[in-house]
Amino acid sequence: MIEKITNVNTPGFKKSEVVFESLLAEQLTPTGKKLAMTRTQDKHFPMPSNEQGVVNPKINMISNTTMRTDGNNVDIDSEMAGLAKNNIYYNAAVRQISDYFTSMKSVIAGQK
């Protein structure tokens, strides 16, 4: 698999980050409001309106740093470390889901 970090060679580019993990954690707490569901088709089940919450993502523009003389502030080492972290999380989630479905198949087939 080939990963590509975009805008690493774009002069004057300033990176931005979307705040997601803290917003998701806030929504998943027992005291937090519930995540909103969106109906994209009329055949989808309606969700009760009293359980819907709204998540507004925040985009933080990082403009106070410069990594190169052309004004670009994309740190390739930091970006690759973040990519590796996300890859590890993804692989762990896929493995967990795969193991769950394997055990469900065994239960359905009547095997131990």
Buried (B, 14 or more C-beta within 10 A) or exposed (E): EEEEBEBBEEEEBBBEEEEEEEBEEEBEEEEEEEBEEEEEEEEEEEBEEEEEEEEEEEEEEEEEEEBBEEEBBBBEEEBEEEEEEEEEEEEEEEEEEEEEEEEEEEEEEEEE
